[in-house]
Amino acid sequence: MSDKNLRTKALQVALRVVGSERALSRRLQVPAADLSKWLRGEGNPPQSTFLRTVDLLVEHSSVDQLVELTPTLESPEG
């Protein structure tokens, strides 16, 4: 999985955890227009946004919840 796909998937899971793009935008401290673009896979969020996304996921979810929220991921080999 490419870095871009990983960042997009992390944002999509965080959106499901938080519940709305507006709330996620505020939580990640990013413009709503940028977040919307990244959620569609257009462009790549900066490293700092990705790390805040990971922090949010870790803070608000157990491993079991993340597995339920995350679509099946590609294996690292392919």
FIVOMAR-501272 format. One record per residue (C-alpha): x, y, z. Coordinates in Angstrom, 3 decimals, always signed. Layout:
REM FIVOMAR-501272
X Y Z
...
END
This chain:
REM FIVOMAR-501272
+0.000 +0.000 +0.000
+1.344 +3.377 -0.913
+1.869 +6.103 +1.660
-0.879 +8.159 +0.015
-3.376 +5.292 +0.269
-2.454 +4.712 +3.904
-3.003 +8.371 +4.759
-6.315 +8.451 +2.915
-7.548 +5.289 +4.627
-6.495 +6.615 +8.036
-8.472 +9.802 +7.411
-11.506 +7.809 +6.278
-11.424 +5.682 +9.431
-10.971 +8.797 +11.580
-14.014 +10.307 +9.871
-16.069 +7.279 +10.889
-14.786 +7.564 +14.464
-15.477 +11.304 +14.766
-18.705 +11.304 +12.786
-18.475 +14.313 +10.452
-16.030 +16.091 +8.194
-16.593 +19.312 +10.117
-15.676 +17.719 +13.444
-12.649 +15.988 +11.922
-11.486 +19.211 +10.301
-11.628 +20.987 +13.655
-9.954 +18.119 +15.464
-7.097 +17.905 +12.962
-6.831 +21.691 +12.668
-7.011 +21.673 +8.885
-9.202 +23.581 +6.420
-12.412 +21.690 +5.595
-11.750 +22.011 +1.849
-8.333 +20.366 +2.209
-9.744 +17.556 +4.348
-12.524 +16.882 +1.857
-9.966 +16.673 -0.959
-7.740 +14.273 +1.002
-10.706 +12.070 +1.943
-11.407 +11.641 -1.784
-7.780 +10.624 -2.339
-6.875 +13.874 -4.070
-3.523 +15.093 -2.877
-1.677 +13.893 +0.167
-2.130 +15.320 +3.659
+1.064 +16.517 +5.313
+2.923 +14.320 +7.782
+1.717 +16.430 +10.723
-1.930 +15.856 +9.763
-1.328 +12.142 +9.333
+0.271 +11.932 +12.777
-2.648 +13.824 +14.365
-4.971 +11.372 +12.610
-3.105 +8.399 +14.054
-3.182 +10.003 +17.525
-6.946 +10.476 +17.216
-7.442 +6.848 +16.199
-5.306 +5.545 +19.042
-6.973 +7.823 +21.575
-10.550 +7.010 +20.622
-10.466 +3.391 +19.588
-9.544 -0.010 +20.826
-7.790 -2.364 +18.454
-11.064 -4.290 +17.982
-12.924 -1.112 +17.016
-10.244 -0.130 +14.506
-10.387 -3.569 +12.890
-14.171 -3.223 +12.530
-13.907 +0.301 +11.067
-11.034 -0.380 +8.704
-11.811 -1.930 +5.334
-9.727 -4.916 +4.350
-6.227 -3.636 +3.638
-3.875 -4.885 +0.981
-1.008 -7.000 +2.152
+2.359 -5.184 +2.357
+3.621 -7.354 -0.494
+0.976 -6.389 -2.968
END
